[in-house]
Amino acid sequence: MDVREIAEVLAQARQWQAVATPAAQVSYEGKDHTETVTAQVDASGVLTSVTVRDRWSGRVEPGAVGDAIREAAATALAARYGFPPPAAGAAAVDWSAAFAASTATVPVTDDDVDQARTQVADVAARLERDSARLSVDDARDLYLSQLDTLLSTPIPSFDEATRHVLVGSPMQIELVFARSGLLVGCTVNVHWAASQSGNALTMRIGDLLTEHRDGRQAF
């Protein structure tokens, strides 16, 4: 990997920092394609509210309520990060791919190139200094470890698979959140949902969001 390629990595990391920085707006809104469910996320992209309109069953089948909730949440999150809105009816979104697309054409600035040259020079200087007192094998191992460090990028995944948090009950509704607060799953019991008004669904989801928020604040 040459200086230019390292500069491109630094440019992508800079773009990630810009995306990850909390936005100026307090909240962002999204709806599912039937406009039955409205979701809001805060400046950090965390889901804060879900509203299901009354007489929702005329628009969405009970078995599709969970997907509608996820689609609305995904649309709100896309608005927050400036990504294209998800396709109509898309409940699951590959946020890693969305971010990759948003950084695919990030321009490399002179500052990125200067930082890359500085990093390469620093690593070369350390290698020259340390290699003088190491065997050939030790020097090679040091070089490889330094190279790994140099090429690593602090770009996390949107849908990190570790430490998912589940709130709710399979008898009613379950929400699954990634460690970052991103909604990654929503399962709604069909028979329970069929007997609920939009207001009742909204209130139950609100209780679960409060439970999730309180749990996040506890850590």
C-alpha positions in Angstrom: 0.0 0.0 0.0 1.5 3.3 -1.1 1.1 6.8 0.4 -1.9 7.6 -1.9 -3.8 4.5 -0.8 -3.1 5.3 2.9 -4.4 8.8 2.2 -7.6 7.3 0.8 -8.1 5.3 4.0 -7.6 8.5 6.0 -10.1 10.3 3.9 -12.7 7.6 4.5 -12.0 7.8 8.2 -12.5 11.5 8.1 -15.8 11.0 6.3 -16.8 8.5 9.0 -16.0 11.0 11.7 -18.2 13.6 9.9 -21.1 11.1 9.7 -20.7 9.9 13.3 -20.6 13.4 14.8 -24.0 14.2 16.3 -26.1 16.3 13.9 -27.5 19.8 14.5 -31.1 18.7 14.3 -32.7 17.3 17.5 -34.6 14.6 15.7 -35.2 13.0 12.3 -38.4 11.4 11.0 -39.2 8.5 8.7 -42.2 6.6 7.6 -42.8 3.2 6.1 -44.0 3.1 2.5 -47.7 2.8 3.5 -47.3 5.8 5.9 -48.8 3.7 8.6 -45.8 3.9 11.0 -43.8 7.0 11.8 -40.4 6.7 13.6 -38.0 9.3 15.0 -34.3 9.0 15.8 -32.2 11.5 17.7 -29.1 13.3 16.6 -27.0 10.2 17.4 -29.3 8.0 15.3 -30.9 6.2 18.3 -34.6 5.3 17.9 -36.7 7.6 20.2 -40.3 7.1 19.2 -42.6 5.0 17.0 -46.2 6.0 16.2 -48.7 3.7 14.6 -51.7 5.4 13.1 -55.2 4.4 14.1 -57.1 2.0 11.8 -53.7 0.7 10.7 -55.1 -2.7 9.8 -56.6 -1.3 6.6 -53.1 -0.5 5.4 -50.8 -3.1 6.8 -51.4 -6.8 7.6 -50.8 -7.8 11.2 -47.9 -10.0 10.1 -46.2 -7.0 8.4 -46.3 -4.6 11.4 -42.8 -5.5 12.5 -41.4 -4.9 9.0 -43.3 -1.5 8.8 -41.7 -0.5 12.1 -38.2 -1.4 10.9 -38.8 0.4 7.6 -39.9 3.6 9.3 -36.9 3.4 11.6 -34.5 2.8 8.7 -36.0 5.8 6.8 -35.5 8.0 9.8 -31.9 6.8 10.2 -31.2 7.4 6.5 -32.4 10.9 6.9 -30.1 11.4 9.9 -27.0 10.2 8.1 -27.8 11.6 4.6 -28.1 8.1 3.0 -30.6 7.4 0.3 -33.9 6.2 1.7 -34.4 2.5 1.8 -36.4 0.8 -0.9 -40.2 0.7 -0.4 -41.0 -2.3 1.8 -37.4 -2.8 2.8 -37.2 -3.7 6.5 -33.6 -4.8 6.7 -30.9 -2.4 5.5 -27.2 -3.1 5.1 -25.9 0.0 6.8 -22.3 -1.0 6.3 -22.9 -1.0 2.6 -24.7 2.3 2.8 -21.8 3.9 4.5 -19.3 2.3 2.1 -21.3 3.8 -0.8 -21.3 7.2 0.8 -17.5 7.1 1.2 -16.7 5.5 -2.2 -16.0 8.8 -3.8 -14.7 10.8 -0.9 -12.1 13.2 -2.3 -8.5 12.9 -0.9 -7.2 16.3 0.3 -3.7 17.5 0.5 -4.0 17.2 4.3 -4.8 13.5 3.9 -1.7 13.0 1.8 0.5 14.9 4.3 -0.9 12.8 7.2 -0.2 9.6 5.2 3.4 10.7 4.5 3.9 11.6 8.1 2.6 8.2 9.3 4.8 6.3 6.8 7.8 8.4 7.8 7.2 7.8 11.5 6.8 4.0 11.0 10.0 3.9 8.8 11.9 5.8 11.5 10.8 3.5 14.2 11.6 0.5 12.1 15.1 1.8 11.3 15.7 2.6 15.0 14.4 -0.7 16.3 15.8 -2.9 13.6 19.3 -2.0 14.4 19.1 -4.0 17.6 16.9 -6.9 16.3 17.6 -10.1 14.4 16.4 -10.4 10.8 13.4 -12.5 11.9 12.5 -10.1 14.7 12.8 -7.1 12.4 10.5 -8.8 9.9 7.9 -9.5 12.6 8.1 -5.9 13.8 7.7 -4.6 10.3 4.5 -6.7 9.8 3.0 -5.6 13.1 3.7 -2.0 12.3 2.2 -2.4 8.9 -1.0 -3.9 10.4 -1.2 -0.9 12.8 -0.7 1.6 10.0 -3.4 0.0 7.7 -6.0 -0.4 10.4 -8.9 2.0 10.2 -11.3 3.1 13.0 -14.4 2.6 11.0 -17.0 0.6 13.0 -19.9 -1.3 11.6 -23.4 0.1 11.8 -24.9 -3.2 12.6 -22.3 -4.7 14.9 -23.3 -8.2 15.9 -22.0 -8.2 19.5 -24.1 -7.4 22.5 -27.5 -7.1 21.0 -30.1 -6.0 23.5 -33.6 -7.4 23.4 -36.6 -5.8 25.1 -40.2 -6.9 25.1 -41.9 -10.3 24.9 -42.6 -12.8 22.1 -46.2 -12.8 23.2 -46.5 -9.2 22.2 -43.6 -7.3 20.6 -39.8 -7.7 20.7 -37.3 -5.0 19.7 -33.7 -5.9 19.2 -31.0 -3.2 19.3 -27.4 -3.2 18.4 -24.9 -1.9 21.0 -24.9 1.5 19.2 -28.7 1.8 19.7 -29.6 0.9 16.2 -32.8 -1.0 15.8 -31.8 -4.3 14.1 -34.9 -6.4 14.7 -38.6 -6.2 15.4 -40.9 -9.1 15.9 -44.6 -8.6 16.5 -47.0 -11.4 17.6 -49.6 -11.5 14.8 -52.5 -12.5 17.0 -51.7 -9.9 19.7 -51.3 -7.2 17.1 -54.6 -7.9 15.4 -56.4 -7.0 18.6 -54.5 -3.8 19.2 -55.4 -0.2 18.1 -52.8 2.1 16.7 -52.7 4.0 20.0 -52.2 0.8 22.0 -49.3 -0.3 19.8 -47.7 3.1 20.0 -47.9 3.1 23.8 -46.5 -0.4 24.1 -43.6 0.4 21.8 -43.0 3.6 23.8 -42.7 1.6 27.0 -40.1 -0.6 25.3 -38.1 2.3 24.0 -38.1 3.8 27.5 -36.9 0.5 28.9 -34.1 0.4 26.3 -33.1 4.0 26.9 -33.0 3.5 30.7 -30.9 0.3 30.2 -28.4 2.3 28.0 -28.1 5.0 30.6 -27.3 2.5 33.3 -24.0 1.5 31.5 
